Amino acid sequence: MKIIYYSIVTVMLLSFTGCKKFLDINQDPNNPTTVQESLILSPIELYTTTQIAAGYPSVTTAYWTQQLALNQESPNIDTYRITPTDVNNTWSFDLYPAIFYNLRKLISNADQKGNTAYSGVGKVLLAYNLAVCTDLWGDIPYSQAFQALNGTKPIYDSQESIYKVIQSTLDEAIAKLNSTSSGKAIGSDDFIYGGNLAAWKKFAYTLKARYYLRLSKAAGYNAATQADLALAALQNGFTSNADNASITYVGTAKAENPWYQNTLPGAGGVVLSSYLVNILKANNDPRLPVLANPGSGNDYIGRTSGTAAATDPSIYATVGTFYGGYIDGNGSGSSAPVFLATYAEALFIKAEATLYKSGAAAAIPVYNSAISANMDMLKVSAADRDTYLAAHATLDAVAPLKTIIGEKYIADFLSLEAYNDWRRTGYPSLSVVQNAFKPYIPQRFPYPSQEITSNPQPQQSIATSTKVWWAN
């Protein structure tokens, strides 16, 4: 689905106008204090894909999971140098005011009008972004976060409590989407599904499964129980690649896929990691020429993070145009989609849950279906797909989860889920890069400097080496 691009700055304008309150007699009809839901939804969706799913969080974690590398000398983000200042924009501009505040306004406005369609969609997006926030930082302000304008210094809610909010928000979203809605119908202002509420419900159920399984190793939770919950949710989740949650960009100036912008020559030398490229080569994986553009020698060479910067970075493989990667003279990447969730991910979740409940033999056919779904999405030929499956059809006899997450790591290329799975399961088995700024792969983001200054809380002293609550 092609979109008409709206500047994401619009979201901030909505935030400011939403905070103003006037007596009715002074209301200016040309500067309303209540913004229509249809005008809020589009920029929030774009904020979610541009600034979050393909923005700083995903770029950073793609380095840390060694899918990407940066052709620069250490120290840099590729070698784990991250400071509280680096994350200010993601927290203090993108997530809290631009996304959370405006989604709450959208949902509140829609509920007042009985417009359950917008409310339901807003709640799905709220749950998605709330999970991103807590997964990156752990404990976060939420229950009191939106009283800050009244001088409140909001406490941080525990990650466990945030996960309960996420699941209840998705339950509320599904109930809203199942009910009769009054008011304006969602249509072209919905860049993800074009107002298809049945698709939004599938997305909500798939997210429920994702977040249930996230807690498979959390303290006080049981993998088998979480697997049961995930499998039940998936019965109403994605059933084909047609259900994938994504936004496809127009590709014109200021409307390019964010990964296209991230991989332009002036972006600092963003290339593929040797870790990922070597896996794909060793497995004769037919997805390599889709995930990657070859380097100047017409070969796929990945960069080893932390080594001396190459004087000619064009030797390295770069992000393929399917995901938005830049190639000089080929603008196809600028109009590529950004994915929030895919059918392949849903099947990998099902495979892992099936492994916990019924063992490796039962999980194998689901695992194979997950690989097939990803290859079909990438338009790998049926012959190449089947050859690959024949060579990789079984799970490791000792550590079957290693095989499932190893394949999911490739299918979740450039997704935050690769980082979340590594922290949760320990797979893939990543090593600290050479010349690392810190002697460990960060387990979380540091709290932002602006937040530390304006709202000091005990959690802000937690080191980036400390695992989040649900991590293995």
Secondary structure, 3 states (H helix, E strand, C coil): CCCCCCCCHHHHHHHHHHHCCCCHHHCCCCCCCCCCHHHHHHHHHHHHHHHHHCCHHHHHHHHHCCCEEECCCCCCHHHCCCCHHHHHHHHHHHHHHHHHHHHHHHHHHHHHHCCHHHHHHHHHHHHHHHHHHHHHHCCECCCCHHHHHHCCCCCCECHHHHHHHHHHHHHHHHHHHHCCCCCCCCCCCCCCCCCCHHHHHHHHHHHHHHHHHHCCCCCCCCHHHHHHHHHHHHCCCCCCHHHCEEEECCCCCCCCCHHHHHCCHHHCCEEEEHHHHHHHHHCCCCCHHHHEECCCCCCCCCECCCCCCCCCHHHCCEECHHHCCCECCECHHHHCEEEEECHHHHHHHHHHHHHHHHCHHHHHHHHHHHHHHHHHHCCCCHHHHHHHHHHCCCCCCCCHHHHHHHHHHHHCCCCHHHHHHHHHHCCCCCCCCCCCCCCCCCCCCCCCHHHHHHCCCHHHHCCCCCCCCCCC
